[in-house]
Amino acid sequence: MILARRHLLSLLAATAALPTLAQAPQDPVDEIIHPRASHFPFGPLDAQWRIHVGLPDAPPPPQGYSAILSLDGRKTFPQFWQHREARAAKAPVILFAIGYEGAIRRWRDLTSRSMKPVQPILFYRAAPADRLTGGREAFLSMIADQLLPELARRYPLNRKDMTIYGHSLGGLFVLHALFTRPHLFARYVAADPSVWWNAGESQREAQAFAGGVAAAGGIVDPAIPVMIAQAGRARQGHPHDPTSLIRILSQIRGIETLYRSYPQENHGSLMAPSTMDALDLHLRK
């Protein structure tokens, strides 16, 4: 059940939770082999991304296709493809996903620079020592300034009707994109976002974003739906739990905060129902 603001705070107060981890889901998902599914390399030759494309079985409307862009494309693209084909086969929605050619660089692309807190913090978790971090600003700029224009050049797109989806570190990135470029996408979906990163950095960003909205007139216009999906049960006050961040977002006028709770799912298995939720949000079901 998707919960709007009037139901959100009471649900958060009633739930108790499990921590959110940052690794990508481990369950294998088959690659989509279909005439309308393809991919192409994008970026510099020594560090290319794989851009997955899923064309719809429908002609573009006059304003162009709407689109869903997902991160961790090797896992998320098949999920979105299967949901769209099963639930909205004739919908004029094109699917895009960003994956990788060769080396996996997701920690670098999806995070700010890892920083250790000056004072010890309970449940603090550092990035693995062998992972490069700190490339999210460059990655976000690549999406905004290079990838989206290239996609609009290749396909008839309605740039005003796009949804971005991320899971785990991808969800952390989606939140950062919301806070720094709120109208780059029409809708933002973060599934089990890694809110523990840098000792709650996303919560501090949310507070700064709320302050900026207040200073600029007190409302986000046009309104932006923001969906946060969570596996397990909420445990308020735990650094791996997004409920404090959800509380901040729910108080911002013009941010339509939608909380999707899946107590029966774990961090990895959440991807399947949360991609379905994202598709339904995109289709306004």
N, C-alpha and C positions, 0 to 999 in steps of 0.2 A: 504494500500500500504506500503510495506517495503522499507525504504529509506536507501540507502548507504551513505557514507561519503560526496560525492559531493553534495548531496541534503539536507544533514542534517542541516547544519547551517542556510541555508536560511529559512527552514521550522520553526526551533525553533525561529527565529527572527520574524516570521509572526504570531505566535500563542499567545493567552493569556489564563491563566489557573485557575483551581479550585484546592484547597488543596487536598492532599492525606491523608487519615486516616489510622489507623493501625489495626482496627478490621477485623476479618475474615468475608467473605461474609455471609449474613444472609439467602439467598434463599436456601430452603432445596433441596438436591439432593439425589435421591434414591440410596441405596446401590446396587452394582452390584452382582446379583446372577446368576452365570454361571459356567459350569464345568471348564472353563479355568481361572476363577477368584477365588482367595483365599487370605488368610492372615495368619500370624503367629506372636506370641509374640516374642519380642527380647529385651534383656537387663536384668538388675537385677529385681528380683521378685517384689520389692517394687516400681519400677519406669520403667515399661516396655513400649516400643513403639509397635504399631501395624504396621506390615509391609504388605502392600497390594501388591499382585502379579497378574499381568494380562498376561498370556501366549498368544502368538500369534497363529493363525491358520496356522502355517508354520513351517517346520523343520528348525533347526539352520543351518546357512551357515557354511562352514569349519572354519571360524575364530570366530564363536559364534554369538549369538544374539547381536544386538545393544540394547541400553536400555535408557529409560527416567526415571529419579528419580525425583519425585515431593514431596514438603513439604505440610503440612496441608492435609494429605492423605484422610481424610474423605470427603473433598470437591473436591480435585483435581483428585483423582483416577477415580471416575465416569466420570468426564469430559474427561480425556484422553482416557478412555475406549471407550466412545461413539464416540469420534472423530476418533480413530484408526479403530474401526469396520466400521464406515461409509465411511472413506476416504482411508483407506489402509488396508483392511481386511486381505490380504495375505502377508503383509510386515513382515519380520522377526524382529520385534521390541517388546521387552518385556517391560512391564510397572511395575515400582515399585513406591510405595508412602509410606511416613512415617507418620503414625498417632499415636494415643495414646490409651493405655489401661487404662481406669479409668481417673484419674485427668488430666486436660489439663495443660501442662507445656510449652506451646509454647512461652510465653514471655521469660522465662528463657532460653530455647533452642536457640532462634533466635536472642538474643540481647547480646551486651556487658553490663557491669554494668552501670546502669542509673546514670548520673551525672548532677547536676544542674550547669549551667554556673555561673561564678563568677560575671560577669556583666549582667544585664538584656538584653535579646535579644527579638526583636520584633517577635511576633508569636511563641515564644518558647512554646513547649508542653512537659510536663513531663509524665513519665510512671504512670499509675494508682498506687496508694499507696498500693493496695493489690496484686500487681503482683511482683513475684520474677524475677530478671533480672540477666544477667551476665554469662550465661552458654554456650555461643556460641562456645567458643574454645573447651570445652569438647564435645559438640555436633558434631562439625566438625571433631574432632579426632575420635569420635565414628563411624561416617560415613566412614572416610578414612581407619581406622585401624581395624575396627571390622565388620561393616555392609557390605561394598563392598566385602571384602574377603569371608564373609559368603554367600553372594549372588552368587559369582563366584564358590563357592564350590557346591551350590545346583543346579545351572543352567549353561549351556554353554554360557558364556558371552564374548564379545569383550570389554575388559576394556578400550580400546582406542577409543571407539565409544559410548560415553554416554553423555546425556544432563541432566542438572539439571534445575528445574523450581521452582520458588517461587513467591508468591503473597503477597504484603503488607510487614509485618515483614519478611515473607519468602523471598521476593525480596531483602530486606536489607541483609539477611543472604547470599543469592546467590552472591551478590556483594562482601561481605566480603570473601567468598570462592574464588572468582576470584582473589582478591587482595593478598590473602595469600597462596593459592594453585592453581595457574592458570592452571596447567595441570592435575589436579585431574579429570576434566571433559573436554570433547571436545568442548562443547557448554554451554553457560550460558544464562538463560532467567529470567529476573526480571520484574514482572508486578506490576505497581504502587508501587515501592519499597519505604519503609518508610525512605526517605532521611532526614526527619526532626530529626531523632533519634540523641540524644546528640548534638543538635544544628549543624547538618550538618556533623556528623562524617564520613559518607560514602564519602563525597566530599574530606575531608582531607585524607582519605585512598586512594582515587583515585589519588590525587596529589603525595602522597608518592610512590604509585605504578608506576606512570609515571616517577618519579625521579629515581626509582630503575631500570626501563627498560632502561632509558637513560644511566645510569652508567654502565649497563651490556652489552652495545653494541648498544642500540637504537632500538631494534626490538624484538617482541615476536615471537618466532619460536619453533614449528609450530604455525601458526596463529590461533586465537581463535575468533569465532563468538560470539558476545555479543548482545543480543536483550533486549531492554527496551521498554515495552509497557506502555502507559499512558492513563488514562481515563480523560475526560474533556479537557479543552483547557489550553495550557501551559501559565504560568504567570511567566516570567523570574524574578529572584531575590527573589521569594517567597521561604521560607525555606522548603515548602512541595513539591516543584517542582523539577524534576530531570534534567532539561535542563542544568544547570551548570555542573553537573556531566557528562552528555552526551558530552558536549563540550570537557571536559578533555579526556574522553575515545577516542573520534574521532580523537584526535591528536597523539595517540600512534600507532606507526607502528606495525602491526601484530595483532592489535585488530580490528576486523571487526565490527564496531558499527552499529547496525540496530535499528532504532527508529520506533516504531509502534504507531501511534496516533489514538485514538478512542474518538473524542470529544463528540460523542453521548452517550457514556457509563458513568456509575458512578463507584465508587471504587469497589463495590461488583459485578456488572454485567460484569466488565472487565474480570473476570476469564474465562468465556466461550470463547470469541474470542482469548484471549491471550494463552490459552492452545492449541487452534487450530493452532495459529501462531507457537507455540513451536514445535508441531508435524510436521508442514510443514518445519520448519527449520531443524529439526532432519532428515527428509526424503529428505532434500535438494530440496524441491519443489520451 
